[in-house]
Amino acid sequence: MPSRLATSAVIATLLAAAAHAGDIGTDDVARLSEFVRQDCGSCHGLTLKGGLGSPLLPEDIAHYDKKTLTEVILYGVPTTAMPGWEGVIDKDEAEWIAEALKDGRIAE
Ligand code: HEC
């Protein structure tokens, strides 16, 4: 679907432009939360309770430590539809998402 691809490209460009080394500021938090709800939510459900992908609520991902979860987000889950997000978000952003998913900050 070309329109979806175009949207993804725009999002990737915006994210890349906004990405900067190191800290995650207030603007980043709003942007990343929206990104997780929309982009991750398209498969995992807008409230992250599952869809094509499994639920991502804290109890569902409790078995992952933050480092492993960050790697799942960056590199995807081989042999499944879960893509790697490396190139769309940087490592700091993936770490923030991992942490936010683990403490349930985004689904609220
Ligand atoms: C194209 C659909 C799709 C998108 C978009 C997507 N995922 Fe996934 N995700 C999957 C599938 C399919 C799996 C593997 C099967 C499963 O565990 O549900 C998966 C697995 C995962 C897992 C492992 C879950 C577990 O219990 O083992 C995590 C964590 C995860 N995704 C996080 C994310 C995050 C964060 C995003 C957004 C940056 C995202 N996903 C975007 C489809 C997607």
Backbone and ligand atoms as CSV (ligand in chain L), in Angstrom:
chain,resi,resn,atom,element,x,y,z
A,1,MET,N,N,0.846,-1.202,0.000
A,1,MET,CA,C,0.000,0.000,0.000
A,1,MET,C,C,0.878,1.247,0.000
A,2,PRO,N,N,0.930,1.942,-1.114
A,2,PRO,CA,C,1.833,3.098,-1.243
A,2,PRO,C,C,1.572,4.169,-0.191
A,3,SER,N,N,0.309,4.458,0.133
A,3,SER,CA,C,0.043,5.553,1.065
A,3,SER,C,C,0.604,5.219,2.446
A,4,ARG,N,N,0.503,3.942,2.830
A,4,ARG,CA,C,1.023,3.540,4.129
A,4,ARG,C,C,2.548,3.640,4.134
A,5,LEU,N,N,3.146,3.232,3.016
A,5,LEU,CA,C,4.608,3.327,2.900
A,5,LEU,C,C,5.036,4.783,2.990
A,6,ALA,N,N,4.315,5.648,2.296
A,6,ALA,CA,C,4.654,7.076,2.313
A,6,ALA,C,C,4.542,7.607,3.733
A,7,THR,N,N,3.490,7.223,4.424
A,7,THR,CA,C,3.311,7.666,5.805
A,7,THR,C,C,4.478,7.200,6.667
A,8,SER,N,N,4.842,5.941,6.503
A,8,SER,CA,C,5.958,5.409,7.288
A,8,SER,C,C,7.240,6.177,6.989
A,9,ALA,N,N,7.442,6.514,5.714
A,9,ALA,CA,C,8.654,7.242,5.332
A,9,ALA,C,C,8.665,8.619,5.987
A,10,VAL,N,N,7.509,9.268,6.013
A,10,VAL,CA,C,7.414,10.590,6.644
A,10,VAL,C,C,7.714,10.474,8.131
A,11,ILE,N,N,7.104,9.466,8.751
A,11,ILE,CA,C,7.332,9.255,10.184
A,11,ILE,C,C,8.811,9.000,10.452
A,12,ALA,N,N,9.417,8.143,9.616
A,12,ALA,CA,C,10.835,7.820,9.793
A,12,ALA,C,C,11.679,9.086,9.675
A,13,THR,N,N,11.341,9.930,8.696
A,13,THR,CA,C,12.096,11.166,8.487
A,13,THR,C,C,11.938,12.099,9.687
A,14,LEU,N,N,10.704,12.242,10.146
A,14,LEU,CA,C,10.450,13.103,11.301
A,14,LEU,C,C,11.206,12.599,12.519
A,15,LEU,N,N,11.145,11.294,12.725
A,15,LEU,CA,C,11.814,10.716,13.886
A,15,LEU,C,C,13.316,10.927,13.774
A,16,ALA,N,N,13.852,10.690,12.571
A,16,ALA,CA,C,15.297,10.839,12.378
A,16,ALA,C,C,15.695,12.289,12.617
A,17,ALA,N,N,14.888,13.229,12.128
A,17,ALA,CA,C,15.202,14.646,12.282
A,17,ALA,C,C,15.154,15.052,13.751
A,18,ALA,N,N,14.212,14.481,14.474
A,18,ALA,CA,C,14.040,14.866,15.872
A,18,ALA,C,C,15.020,14.136,16.791
A,19,ALA,N,N,15.566,13.033,16.293
A,19,ALA,CA,C,16.444,12.228,17.146
A,19,ALA,C,C,17.754,12.964,17.416
A,20,HIS,N,N,18.166,12.957,18.641
A,20,HIS,CA,C,19.471,13.511,18.950
A,20,HIS,C,C,20.109,12.625,19.999
A,21,ALA,N,N,21.426,12.674,20.027
A,21,ALA,CA,C,22.141,11.756,20.907
A,21,ALA,C,C,21.757,11.992,22.361
A,22,GLY,N,N,21.622,10.914,23.110
A,22,GLY,CA,C,21.488,11.028,24.547
A,22,GLY,C,C,20.075,11.102,25.075
A,23,ASP,N,N,19.789,12.194,25.780
A,23,ASP,CA,C,18.583,12.231,26.615
A,23,ASP,C,C,17.256,12.281,25.873
A,24,ILE,N,N,16.228,11.829,26.548
A,24,ILE,CA,C,14.876,11.854,26.019
A,24,ILE,C,C,14.145,12.983,26.740
A,25,GLY,N,N,13.830,14.043,26.011
A,25,GLY,CA,C,13.165,15.202,26.613
A,25,GLY,C,C,11.651,15.085,26.569
A,26,THR,N,N,10.969,16.126,27.056
A,26,THR,CA,C,9.507,16.100,27.130
A,26,THR,C,C,8.873,15.941,25.756
A,27,ASP,N,N,9.400,16.640,24.754
A,27,ASP,CA,C,8.858,16.528,23.397
A,27,ASP,C,C,9.014,15.117,22.876
A,28,ASP,N,N,10.174,14.512,23.176
A,28,ASP,CA,C,10.429,13.147,22.731
A,28,ASP,C,C,9.431,12.181,23.362
A,29,VAL,N,N,9.114,12.424,24.629
A,29,VAL,CA,C,8.206,11.529,25.342
A,29,VAL,C,C,6.841,11.526,24.655
A,30,ALA,N,N,6.339,12.702,24.312
A,30,ALA,CA,C,5.040,12.800,23.632
A,30,ALA,C,C,5.119,12.108,22.264
A,31,ARG,N,N,6.193,12.389,21.551
A,31,ARG,CA,C,6.368,11.834,20.209
A,31,ARG,C,C,6.503,10.310,20.266
A,32,LEU,N,N,7.323,9.822,21.187
A,32,LEU,CA,C,7.557,8.378,21.268
A,32,LEU,C,C,6.304,7.648,21.756
A,33,SER,N,N,5.574,8.262,22.683
A,33,SER,CA,C,4.350,7.623,23.173
A,33,SER,C,C,3.356,7.473,22.023
A,34,GLU,N,N,3.238,8.527,21.224
A,34,GLU,CA,C,2.340,8.506,20.078
A,34,GLU,C,C,2.814,7.459,19.064
A,35,PHE,N,N,4.103,7.421,18.845
A,35,PHE,CA,C,4.693,6.438,17.924
A,35,PHE,C,C,4.345,5.006,18.367
A,36,VAL,N,N,4.492,4.738,19.649
A,36,VAL,CA,C,4.215,3.386,20.145
A,36,VAL,C,C,2.722,3.068,19.985
A,37,ARG,N,N,1.863,4.029,20.345
A,37,ARG,CA,C,0.422,3.760,20.218
A,37,ARG,C,C,0.045,3.519,18.766
A,38,GLN,N,N,0.544,4.353,17.868
A,38,GLN,CA,C,0.149,4.246,16.463
A,38,GLN,C,C,0.872,3.119,15.750
A,39,ASP,N,N,2.200,3.158,15.746
A,39,ASP,CA,C,2.969,2.226,14.923
A,39,ASP,C,C,3.050,0.835,15.545
A,40,CYS,N,N,3.341,0.765,16.804
A,40,CYS,CA,C,3.380,-0.537,17.469
A,40,CYS,C,C,1.935,-1.009,17.631
A,41,GLY,N,N,1.038,-0.038,17.927
A,41,GLY,CA,C,-0.361,-0.363,18.164
A,41,GLY,C,C,-1.058,-0.920,16.938
A,42,SER,N,N,-0.550,-0.618,15.737
A,42,SER,CA,C,-1.196,-1.138,14.538
A,42,SER,C,C,-1.165,-2.666,14.544
A,43,CYS,N,N,-0.197,-3.256,15.190
A,43,CYS,CA,C,-0.156,-4.725,15.301
A,43,CYS,C,C,-0.490,-5.212,16.713
A,44,HIS,N,N,-0.033,-4.473,17.703
A,44,HIS,CA,C,-0.190,-4.947,19.087
A,44,HIS,C,C,-1.448,-4.385,19.750
A,45,GLY,N,N,-2.247,-3.626,18.974
A,45,GLY,CA,C,-3.473,-3.041,19.524
A,45,GLY,C,C,-3.196,-1.641,20.044
A,46,LEU,N,N,-4.130,-0.715,19.797
A,46,LEU,CA,C,-3.931,0.692,20.183
A,46,LEU,C,C,-3.750,0.851,21.692
A,47,THR,N,N,-4.336,-0.067,22.460
A,47,THR,CA,C,-4.119,-0.016,23.905
A,47,THR,C,C,-3.115,-1.094,24.319
A,48,LEU,N,N,-2.408,-1.639,23.309
A,48,LEU,CA,C,-1.319,-2.602,23.509
A,48,LEU,C,C,-1.793,-3.916,24.127
A,49,LYS,N,N,-3.092,-4.189,23.982
A,49,LYS,CA,C,-3.623,-5.417,24.574
A,49,LYS,C,C,-3.584,-6.595,23.606
A,50,GLY,N,N,-2.951,-6.399,22.470
A,50,GLY,CA,C,-2.769,-7.503,21.541
A,50,GLY,C,C,-3.630,-7.384,20.306
A,51,GLY,N,N,-3.163,-8.012,19.238
A,51,GLY,CA,C,-3.840,-8.010,17.950
A,51,GLY,C,C,-3.131,-9.071,17.151
A,52,LEU,N,N,-2.541,-8.679,16.023
A,52,LEU,CA,C,-1.662,-9.600,15.290
A,52,LEU,C,C,-0.471,-9.948,16.185
A,53,GLY,N,N,0.055,-8.944,16.857
A,53,GLY,CA,C,1.151,-9.157,17.812
A,53,GLY,C,C,0.580,-9.344,19.206
A,54,SER,N,N,1.358,-9.941,20.072
A,54,SER,CA,C,0.894,-10.240,21.435
A,54,SER,C,C,0.728,-8.951,22.249
A,55,PRO,N,N,-0.008,-9.016,23.357
A,55,PRO,CA,C,-0.144,-7.841,24.219
A,55,PRO,C,C,1.216,-7.386,24.755
A,56,LEU,N,N,1.349,-6.088,24.982
A,56,LEU,CA,C,2.629,-5.528,25.449
A,56,LEU,C,C,2.457,-4.836,26.797
A,57,LEU,N,N,1.487,-5.313,27.564
A,57,LEU,CA,C,1.295,-4.715,28.893
A,57,LEU,C,C,2.382,-5.259,29.827
A,58,PRO,N,N,2.666,-4.528,30.914
A,58,PRO,CA,C,3.792,-4.914,31.778
A,58,PRO,C,C,3.818,-6.400,32.144
A,59,GLU,N,N,2.652,-6.973,32.492
A,59,GLU,CA,C,2.647,-8.384,32.903
A,59,GLU,C,C,2.997,-9.322,31.747
A,60,ASP,N,N,2.735,-8.866,30.504
A,60,ASP,CA,C,2.997,-9.714,29.337
A,60,ASP,C,C,4.482,-9.760,28.992
A,61,ILE,N,N,5.194,-8.710,29.341
A,61,ILE,CA,C,6.605,-8.639,28.960
A,61,ILE,C,C,7.519,-8.665,30.186
A,62,ALA,N,N,6.953,-9.113,31.310
A,62,ALA,CA,C,7.712,-9.158,32.561
A,62,ALA,C,C,8.946,-10.050,32.439
A,63,HIS,N,N,8.868,-11.075,31.550
A,63,HIS,CA,C,9.990,-12.006,31.415
A,63,HIS,C,C,11.174,-11.396,30.669
A,64,TYR,N,N,11.014,-10.227,30.086
A,64,TYR,CA,C,12.135,-9.563,29.418
A,64,TYR,C,C,12.806,-8.586,30.373
A,65,ASP,N,N,14.135,-8.574,30.393
A,65,ASP,CA,C,14.776,-7.456,31.079
A,65,ASP,C,C,14.846,-6.304,30.074
A,66,LYS,N,N,15.205,-5.119,30.555
A,66,LYS,CA,C,15.165,-3.927,29.715
A,66,LYS,C,C,16.076,-4.069,28.489
A,67,LYS,N,N,17.232,-4.673,28.684
A,67,LYS,CA,C,18.202,-4.808,27.591
A,67,LYS,C,C,17.646,-5.712,26.481
A,68,THR,N,N,17.081,-6.855,26.857
A,68,THR,CA,C,16.537,-7.783,25.873
A,68,THR,C,C,15.362,-7.154,25.135
A,69,LEU,N,N,14.512,-6.468,25.888
A,69,LEU,CA,C,13.352,-5.827,25.283
A,69,LEU,C,C,13.788,-4.766,24.272
A,70,THR,N,N,14.829,-4.020,24.618
A,70,THR,CA,C,15.371,-3.017,23.701
A,70,THR,C,C,15.842,-3.689,22.414
A,71,GLU,N,N,16.483,-4.845,22.548
A,71,GLU,CA,C,16.970,-5.562,21.368
A,71,GLU,C,C,15.822,-6.089,20.519
A,72,VAL,N,N,14.757,-6.579,21.169
A,72,VAL,CA,C,13.576,-7.042,20.422
A,72,VAL,C,C,13.017,-5.886,19.593
A,73,ILE,N,N,12.956,-4.696,20.206
A,73,ILE,CA,C,12.404,-3.527,19.514
A,73,ILE,C,C,13.317,-3.112,18.352
A,74,LEU,N,N,14.621,-3.112,18.588
A,74,LEU,CA,C,15.548,-2.665,17.547
A,74,LEU,C,C,15.691,-3.675,16.411
A,75,TYR,N,N,15.697,-4.967,16.756
A,75,TYR,CA,C,16.037,-5.961,15.736
A,75,TYR,C,C,14.875,-6.865,15.336
A,76,GLY,N,N,13.741,-6.776,16.032
A,76,GLY,CA,C,12.575,-7.556,15.648
A,76,GLY,C,C,12.618,-8.981,16.180
A,77,VAL,N,N,11.603,-9.755,15.806
A,77,VAL,CA,C,11.527,-11.156,16.218
A,77,VAL,C,C,11.596,-12.002,14.946
A,78,PRO,N,N,12.735,-12.676,14.717
A,78,PRO,CA,C,12.913,-13.446,13.492
A,78,PRO,C,C,11.774,-14.459,13.314
A,79,THR,N,N,11.422,-14.725,12.082
A,79,THR,CA,C,10.368,-15.668,11.668
A,79,THR,C,C,8.954,-15.203,12.053
A,80,THR,N,N,8.810,-13.980,12.578
A,80,THR,CA,C,7.469,-13.442,12.814
A,80,THR,C,C,7.327,-12.135,12.020
A,81,ALA,N,N,6.142,-11.540,12.082
A,81,ALA,CA,C,5.891,-10.272,11.388
A,81,ALA,C,C,6.464,-9.082,12.148
A,82,MET,N,N,7.080,-9.321,13.288
A,82,MET,CA,C,7.635,-8.223,14.089
A,82,MET,C,C,8.897,-7.691,13.434
A,83,PRO,N,N,8.811,-6.445,12.917
A,83,PRO,CA,C,9.983,-5.867,12.233
A,83,PRO,C,C,10.977,-5.294,13.234
A,84,GLY,N,N,12.216,-5.119,12.820
A,84,GLY,CA,C,13.179,-4.376,13.628
A,84,GLY,C,C,12.971,-2.893,13.355
A,85,TRP,N,N,13.152,-2.065,14.377
A,85,TRP,CA,C,12.882,-0.634,14.238
A,85,TRP,C,C,14.157,0.183,14.194
A,86,GLU,N,N,15.292,-0.527,14.080
A,86,GLU,CA,C,16.579,0.143,13.920
A,86,GLU,C,C,16.500,0.994,12.647
A,87,GLY,N,N,16.949,2.224,12.689
A,87,GLY,CA,C,16.865,3.075,11.503
A,87,GLY,C,C,15.644,3.981,11.583
A,88,VAL,N,N,14.621,3.563,12.329
A,88,VAL,CA,C,13.444,4.410,12.537
A,88,VAL,C,C,13.619,5.158,13.859
A,89,ILE,N,N,14.044,4.410,14.870
A,89,ILE,CA,C,14.327,5.027,16.163
A,89,ILE,C,C,15.764,4.659,16.553
A,90,ASP,N,N,16.366,5.484,17.394
A,90,ASP,CA,C,17.734,5.150,17.804
A,90,ASP,C,C,17.704,4.339,19.110
A,91,LYS,N,N,18.891,3.984,19.583
A,91,LYS,CA,C,18.983,3.088,20.739
A,91,LYS,C,C,18.381,3.719,22.001
A,92,ASP,N,N,18.629,5.010,22.200
A,92,ASP,CA,C,18.069,5.690,23.377
A,92,ASP,C,C,16.546,5.651,23.353
A,93,GLU,N,N,16.006,5.844,22.151
A,93,GLU,CA,C,14.546,5.846,22.025
A,93,GLU,C,C,13.982,4.444,22.263
A,94,ALA,N,N,14.677,3.434,21.738
A,94,ALA,CA,C,14.237,2.052,21.954
A,94,ALA,C,C,14.292,1.709,23.446
A,95,GLU,N,N,15.356,2.180,24.116
A,95,GLU,CA,C,15.486,1.947,25.561
A,95,GLU,C,C,14.360,2.624,26.333
A,96,TRP,N,N,14.033,3.850,25.905
A,96,TRP,CA,C,12.942,4.568,26.572
A,96,TRP,C,C,11.631,3.795,26.393
A,97,ILE,N,N,11.395,3.312,25.173
A,97,ILE,CA,C,10.160,2.566,24.894
A,97,ILE,C,C,10.117,1.295,25.747
A,98,ALA,N,N,11.256,0.583,25.811
A,98,ALA,CA,C,11.327,-0.647,26.607
A,98,ALA,C,C,10.951,-0.356,28.062
A,99,GLU,N,N,11.545,0.708,28.596
A,99,GLU,CA,C,11.296,1.085,29.984
A,99,GLU,C,C,9.830,1.492,30.184
A,100,ALA,N,N,9.315,2.298,29.251
A,100,ALA,CA,C,7.941,2.800,29.354
A,100,ALA,C,C,6.936,1.654,29.235
A,101,LEU,N,N,7.237,0.664,28.381
A,101,LEU,CA,C,6.343,-0.491,28.256
A,101,LEU,C,C,6.371,-1.296,29.551
A,102,LYS,N,N,7.577,-1.466,30.096
A,102,LYS,CA,C,7.705,-2.284,31.306
A,102,LYS,C,C,6.973,-1.671,32.509
A,103,ASP,N,N,6.982,-0.342,32.605
A,103,ASP,CA,C,6.250,0.221,33.755
A,103,ASP,C,C,4.847,0.705,33.381
A,104,GLY,N,N,4.395,0.390,32.163
A,104,GLY,CA,C,2.999,0.631,31.800
A,104,GLY,C,C,2.650,2.083,31.534
A,105,ARG,N,N,3.668,2.926,31.302
A,105,ARG,CA,C,3.463,4.351,31.127
A,105,ARG,C,C,2.661,4.686,29.868
A,106,ILE,N,N,2.836,3.869,28.800
A,106,ILE,CA,C,2.252,4.238,27.509
A,106,ILE,C,C,0.798,3.809,27.388
A,107,ALA,N,N,0.483,2.628,27.907
A,107,ALA,CA,C,-0.869,2.083,27.727
A,107,ALA,C,C,-1.920,2.874,28.495
A,108,GLU,N,N,-1.490,3.628,29.501
A,108,GLU,CA,C,-2.428,4.339,30.370
A,108,GLU,C,C,-3.377,5.241,29.622
L,1,HEC,C1,C,3.801,-5.528,11.486
L,1,HEC,C2,C,3.250,-5.820,12.801
L,1,HEC,C3,C,4.037,-5.376,14.016
L,1,HEC,C4,C,4.445,-4.121,14.352
L,1,HEC,C5,C,4.189,-2.831,13.585
L,1,HEC,C6,C,5.129,-4.232,15.633
L,1,HEC,N1,N,5.126,-5.529,16.036
L,1,HEC,FE1,FE,5.953,-6.252,17.752
L,1,HEC,N2,N,5.470,-8.135,17.191
L,1,HEC,C7,C,4.739,-8.489,16.063
L,1,HEC,C8,C,4.645,-9.933,15.998
L,1,HEC,C9,C,3.903,-10.704,14.923
L,1,HEC,C10,C,5.374,-10.432,17.094
L,1,HEC,C11,C,5.719,-11.892,17.408
L,1,HEC,C12,C,4.589,-12.675,17.862
L,1,HEC,C13,C,4.169,-12.200,19.189
L,1,HEC,O1,O,4.938,-12.317,20.181
L,1,HEC,O2,O,3.037,-11.719,19.248
L,1,HEC,C14,C,5.852,-9.289,17.842
L,1,HEC,C15,C,6.564,-9.371,19.028
L,1,HEC,C16,C,6.929,-8.293,19.787
L,1,HEC,C17,C,7.528,-8.381,21.106
L,1,HEC,C18,C,7.831,-9.661,21.859
L,1,HEC,C19,C,6.575,-10.030,22.625
L,1,HEC,C20,C,6.724,-11.295,23.441
L,1,HEC,O3,O,5.907,-11.470,24.367
L,1,HEC,O4,O,7.641,-12.074,23.178
L,1,HEC,C21,C,7.726,-7.114,21.538
L,1,HEC,C22,C,8.330,-6.691,22.870
L,1,HEC,C23,C,7.265,-6.227,20.498
L,1,HEC,N3,N,6.779,-6.975,19.446
L,1,HEC,C24,C,7.306,-4.843,20.574
L,1,HEC,C25,C,6.955,-4.002,19.534
L,1,HEC,C26,C,7.158,-2.573,19.578
L,1,HEC,C27,C,7.720,-1.780,20.753
L,1,HEC,C28,C,6.738,-2.108,18.362
L,1,HEC,C29,C,6.805,-0.683,17.861
L,1,HEC,C30,C,8.133,-0.076,17.863
L,1,HEC,C31,C,6.241,-3.246,17.591
L,1,HEC,N4,N,6.396,-4.367,18.338
L,1,HEC,C32,C,5.688,-3.162,16.316
L,1,HEC,C33,C,4.211,-7.616,15.147
L,1,HEC,C34,C,4.460,-6.260,15.085
